[in-house]
Amino acid sequence: MSYEDLKQLVIDCEEELKEEFKKIEELEFTNSKKVLDAFQKYHFSDTHFGTTTGYGYDDIGRDTIEKVFADVLGAEDALVRSQFISGSHALTVALFAFLRPGDLMLSITGTPYDTLHEVIGIEDNDSSLKSFGIKYDQIELKDNEFDTETILQYLRNNTVKLIEIQRSKGYSSRKSITIDKVEQIIKDIRTADKNVIIMIDNCYCEFVSEKEPTMVGADVIVGSLIKNLGGGIAPNGAYIAGRKDLVELASERLTLPGEGREVGPTLGINKSIAQGLFLAPSVVASSLKTAILTSKVLEKLGYEVEPKWNEKRADIVQNICFHNPEKLIKYCQGIQKGSPIDAFAVPEPWDMPGYTDKVIMAAGTFTQGSSIELSCDGPIREPYIAYQQGGLTYEYGKLGILSAIYELEKCKGNE
């Protein structure tokens, strides 16, 4: 198919998606109201855009931003810091803050994302939780659902300190976990153990529904600011939000005992974090529209997609299963060609720290590694799945998809 033919296909798909897009716009309005209310509640002003250096004592902008985040997420407290390098770093800080030697951590969504394997000790590392005598076990999902019976039986037979739930699928073929499923499993867990810490990896999931896990009983949630809640504006950082005592423990692990959240200079980042959160509902809506359009278009072109365009979504990630390494690579290269930054670069699979397989990553982004901006990546392993996410605006997302499917069609021509 020519570029013009593909463009017409996208236009036709858009026409069929009007009702889905309307639902997203309603969600965008609801979440925007939530954010606006929080900014107004805490009397946010130009003063809060100020900066601190050195120790960062008495940074009223930082402290107010954390109150706004906590309010938006329905949490008692929040730690929102540029000192977090990534979502995986924030998860690591949380795990080392909450767990002690001899404690047992249980994942109930199977194996966590690749970058946590050495953190936990699934892959050997002398700095892992395992090296400190912290035990780990996991329970697999069953037909993309929580294996509730096995989970409850396990809790009755073992003393578990922390349960970890990873909502987004990571580099797996399972479905991501919707908020209603999170709510139900939390209720079920509490029938067997009222004290276990329930921690949610909420990366890619914020503002995809009206509720966040802390609104339905989770003790703590963790996410990245170069994903949903940074709105494409925050240049780095992450957050930990939830119970006040747990957030306090995390703050003392991030900095040092006795100082905790009282230190941490903002170095001029407050405005970017605040503005990113303000824009986040709209940017997430654009990402969702981009994902739904991708699902519709790629399905029309004969590819296997997950989720389907009309399925309920838990995150901004769209899977395209190619069953072919060359097509995976070509699609990612097409996303790169449709990007504003480094469009001239040609991504190739390569070894990356924290991953066992070669990974191809397309991310022509303003912020390095940002996955709220249109990006696409995947490990070079069966069944060769592209994991696409982001789109700062829907129009740029659409252009990126057009670029990617055009590269795919050229690849077909070489078969």
C-alpha positions, -999 to +999 in steps of 0.1 A: +000+000+000+012+035-007+015+062+020-017+078+007-036+045+009-023+041+045-034+076+054-069+069+041-070+037+062-061+057+093-089+083+085-114+055+080-104+039+113-107+073+131-143+075+119-150+041+134-135+051+167-155+082+174-174+067+203-143+053+219-126+087+216-156+104+232-152+081+263-116+091+266-125+128+264-150+124+292-123+107+313-099+135+305-124+161+318-129+141+350-092+138+357-085+174+347-110+186+373-094+164+399-060+180+392-073+216+390-091+212+423-059+200+440-039+230+427-065+254+439-069+236+473-033+242+482-032+278+469-005+270+444+013+302+433+043+316+414+062+314+447+061+276+445+082+277+413+113+288+433+144+267+436+166+254+464+202+241+463+225+222+487+204+204+513+171+218+500+157+227+534+123+244+535+115+241+498+078+251+499+073+244+462+085+208+466+064+203+498+033+217+481+037+196+450+038+165+472+005+176+488-010+181+454+001+147+442-012+130+473-046+147+468-048+137+431-039+101+439-062+098+469-032+090+492-024+101+527+011+113+516+034+114+486+071+116+479+078+133+446+114+138+438+138+144+410+164+123+430+145+092+418+162+082+385+133+061+372+102+042+382+124+011+388+146+032+411+115+043+431+103+007+433+138-003+446+138+024+472+103+013+483+112-024+486+144-017+505+125+007+528+097-017+537+115-051+538+139-064+564+161-095+566+139-126+569+109-109+554+090-124+525+079-105+494+053-121+472+045-110+436+009-120+426+013-110+389+041-134+381+076-123+373+081-085+377+096-063+350+131-071+338+149-042+356+137-056+390+152-090+385+186-080+400+170-058+426+150-088+440+176-114+434+159-134+406+192-127+388+222-128+410+235-095+423+254-089+455+233-058+462+199-075+458+172-080+484+181-117+484+217-108+494+202-091+525+182-123+534+149-111+521+129-139+506+109-138+474+081-159+458+056-154+431+022-166+420+013-165+383-018-150+368-043-176+357-060-169+323-050-132+328-068-131+362-055-132+397-053-167+410-073-158+441-077-192+456-039-199+454-031-164+468-054-167+498-041-202+506-005-190+504-013-161+528-029-185+553+002-207+552+030-181+551+038-148+568+041-123+539+054-088+546+047-073+512+026-082+482+037-066+449+012-061+420+026-049+387-004-035+368+013-030+334+024-061+315+061-053+311+077-074+285+051-101+287+021-112+266-003-111+295-030-084+299-025-054+321-045-052+353-075-029+354-084-009+385-116-030+392-095-062+393-070-044+417-099-033+439-114-069+441-081-086+449-073-061+476-107-069+492-100-106+489-064-103+504-078-084+534-100-114+543-068-135+548-043-108+560-052-074+572-016-063+578+003-073+547+016-043+527+000-041+493+023-022+469+013-014+433+036-007+405+014+019+388+037+028+359+018+036+327-016+034+345-022+068+360-053+087+347-063+057+325-093+054+347-110+077+372-096+058+402-060+050+413-051+020+435-047+041+466-084+050+463-094+013+464-073+001+493-037-002+482-012+008+509+014+023+485+018+030+447+048+039+427+052+055+393+076+075+371+074+111+360+087+104+326+056+084+321+020+095+327+021+119+356+050+140+342+028+150+312+059+151+289+072+181+308+090+167+339+126+159+328+130+131+353+118+118+387+093+095+402+068+093+431+059+070+460+024+077+474+002+060+500+001+055+537+020+083+556+042+059+576+053+040+545+060+072+526+081+083+555+101+051+555+107+055+517+119+091+522+145+079+548+157+053+524+160+078+495+180+102+516+190+092+551+174+083+585+166+113+606+165+137+576+142+119+552+120+142+531+133+174+548+163+173+524+165+172+486+171+203+466+148+210+436+174+228+415+146+246+395+125+216+386+093+225+406+076+243+377+083+214+353+068+188+377+038+210+385+031+219+349+036+182+339+010+171+364-014+198+352-011+186+316-010+149+324-048+142+320-047+156+284-014+139+275-027+106+288-059+110+268-037+116+237-017+085+244-049+064+249-063+077+216-030+069+199-030+034+213-066+027+203-059+040+168-028+018+166-048-013+177-076-006+151-052+001+122-028-028+129-056-052+133-070-041+099-036-048+084-037-083+097-016-082+128-023-096+163-029-068+188-035-066+225-056-050+238-082-048+211-094-013+202-127-017+221-113-034+252-112-018+286-077-005+292-055-005+322-025+015+308-013+034+278+007+004+264-003-012+230+011-046+220+016-056+184+026-092+181+046-097+149+060-133+152+088-120+131+120-102+143+124-082+111+089-067+113+093-058+150+125-040+141+110-023+110+080-011+130+102+004+157+124+021+131+092+036+116+083+051+149+117+066+152+114+081+117+081+097+127+096+113+158+107+149+163+141+141+178+167+119+161+144+110+133+174+104+112+187+077+135+181+040+128+176+020+160+190-015+162+187-042+188+214-041+214+224-052+249+211-030+277+218-030+314+190-049+333+178-069+303+187-105+294+178-102+257+188-077+231+162-049+230+152-025+203+141+009+215+126+037+194+122+069+213+127+102+194+118+120+225+125+154+241+133+136+274+156+107+272+137+074+278+104+092+281+075+068+274+047+092+277+061+106+244+055+083+215+079+054+218+081+017+210+104-011+221+106-048+226+130-076+234+143-097+204+127-129+216+096-149+206+069-140+199+085-106+188+061-082+204+063-044+200+053-025+231+042+010+220+032+037+244+027+075+246+019+104+223+021+139+236-007+149+212-030+127+192-020+143+159+017+136+165+008+101+176-012+096+144+018+108+123+041+084+141+018+054+134+016+063+097+054+064+096+056+030+113+030+012+091+046+026+060+079+010+070+060-022+077+045-022+042+079-017+027+091-047+047+062-067+032+073-058-003+107-074+004+091-108+014 
